[in-house]
């Protein structure tokens, strides 16, 4: 075999290898990742449906949604049929916040956010493990981040008295921040000073 033929064969093998790699990554993006995202969204909706308890009557919980114009959290009544366990109640509050305000206030979390796990420690700290949609779709801004965090913390602690503090995890891991501003490495205690009064 001539030198030219060997070089041509080598180039052909490199091109075929690159094409195979590209096709595999393209197939992953087109078929696998959207399916995984759809499955996570469906799982969140199923969790939400399952947690709208099978027994008991609906009660009005007070959730706190951000108002960037006022720089405050605005209370909003939200009908929830509480689950029996406090960890499930934490999940219900987070899912209700992800569903969004019924009064047109700012969304706290992306609608696709799912609650992967909730753990309640003996000292009253709730560990809330969220899907990574929170990071990829979180709106930028220091005030946005701070209001979103305290929307979650205040909504959880004020509706579930056994929860004293909230620690956030993403995909089972501790993260430093959502958008480069607030320090998420320690638990958050509620802060009622950021709630709009007179609502």
N, C-alpha and C positions, 0 to 999 in steps of 0.2 A: 504494500500500500504506500502510495506516495506521501510526501510530507504535506502537500496541499490537501489531500483527502483526509489525513489525520487531523489537521487543523479544522477542516470543515466539520468533521464528525464531533470533535470536541466542542466547537461552537454550538452545534445542533443539540448536544446533550445539555449544555448550560442553559440554552433557550428553553428546552423542554422542561428542565428542572424548575426554572423560574416560572414558567407558565403553570406548572402543576401547583407550585406554592401559591401563586396568585389566585388560581381557581379555588383552592381550598379555603383561603382567607375570605374570598368573595362569597362562597357558599355559606361560610359561618356567619358573615354579616347579614346575608339575605334571608337565610332559613333558620339558623339556630338562635341568634340573639333576639330577633323579634318574638320568637316563640317563647323564649325564657321570660322576656318582658311581659308578654301577654299572660303567661302563667302566674307571674308575681302579682299582676293586677287582679287576675281572677281570684287568686288566693286571698288577697286583701279583701275583696268583695265578699268572698265566702266567709271569711273570719268575721266581717262586719255583720253579715246576715245571721251567722251562728250566735253572735253575742247579743243580738237583739232578743234577749232572753225568751225562753219558751214559756215561762210563767211570770206572773207578776204584772203590775200595771206600769204604764209609762210615767216617769217623773220628769220634772223640769230641772235639768242641770244648768248651771251658769258657766258658759265658756267665754273665754276672753280672746277677742280677735283684734289684730293690729289696725290702727288708723294712722297712716303715715302723716296725713295732713295735721292731725292733732298731736302726733308723737306720743300717743297713749294707747292703752288696751281698752277696748269697748266691750262691756258685758253683753252677752246675748243669751236668752233662754233657749235651751235645746232639749227636745224630748228624747229621753233615753230610758229604755227598760233595763235597769241595772242587773248585771250578772251577780251571782252570789260571791264569788272570790274577788278580792281586791286587785289581784294581778289582771284579771279579766276586765275589771272596771277601768283600770289604767289604759288597757288596750282600747276600750270603748271610747274613752275621752280622746285619745290620739287619733283614732279613726274618724271620729266626728269632726275634729279640727282639720284633718286632711280632706274630708268631704267639702268643707268650706262653709262660710257664713250664709245664712238665709236672708240676711239684710244687706248684702252687697259689700260687706267689709272685706279687707284684704285676706287672701288665703295664707295660712300659716305654713303649710307643707304642700309639695306637689301632690296632685290627686293620685298619682301612681305609687305613692309611698305605702309600703307595707310594714307592719310591726312584726319583726322576726321573733322577738321574745320579750317577755317582761319578767323581772325577778324582783321580789320585795325582800330586802334585808331586814334583820331584826331591829336595826337602829332606825327604821323608817325610810331608808333610802330606796327609791324605786330605780332600778336599772332598766332603761328602755332601749332596746336594740332595734334600730330602724334600718330599712334597706338603703342602698347607696343612691337611690333616686334623689334623696335629700341633698346630696352633694352635687350631683350632675345638673339638677334643675332648680337649685336654690337661687332666688333673685339677689343681686349684689347690693351691698350697702351696709354700713355699720349699724345704722338705726334699724334697718330691716331685720338684721340678724338678732339684735338685742330684743326687739319686740317679739320676734318669732319664738325665741327661747323662753321668754317670760310668759308668752301666751300659753305655751305648753306647760311650764312649771306651775303657774298660777291656776290654770284650768285643772290640772291633776290634783294638786295639793288642796285646793279649796273645795273640791267635790269629794275627795277621798281623804278624810282626816287622818287616817293611819299613815299616810305618806307625808313625810316631813321635808324630804329633799329629792331631787331628780338628777340622775347621772345618765348622760346620753352615750350610746355606742352606735357605731355604724358598721354593719356587716359583722357584728361580734367583736369589733375592735374599738379601742379608745382612740378618738381623733382629737386633734388639737383645736380645731375650729370648723365651722360650717363654711364661712366665707372670708377667713383671714382676719377676723376681728375679735370675737368673744372667745375666751379660753374655756374649752369644753373638757379639760382634763380633771376637773373637780365637780362634785355635785352642786346643783343650784338650789338654794332655799327660795321660797316664794318672796315676791316683792310687791306688796299691795300699793306702793307709792306710784307705780306706773299705770294704775287703773283709773280711767276717767270716772270722776264722781258725778252724781246726779243723774245716772242713767237707770 
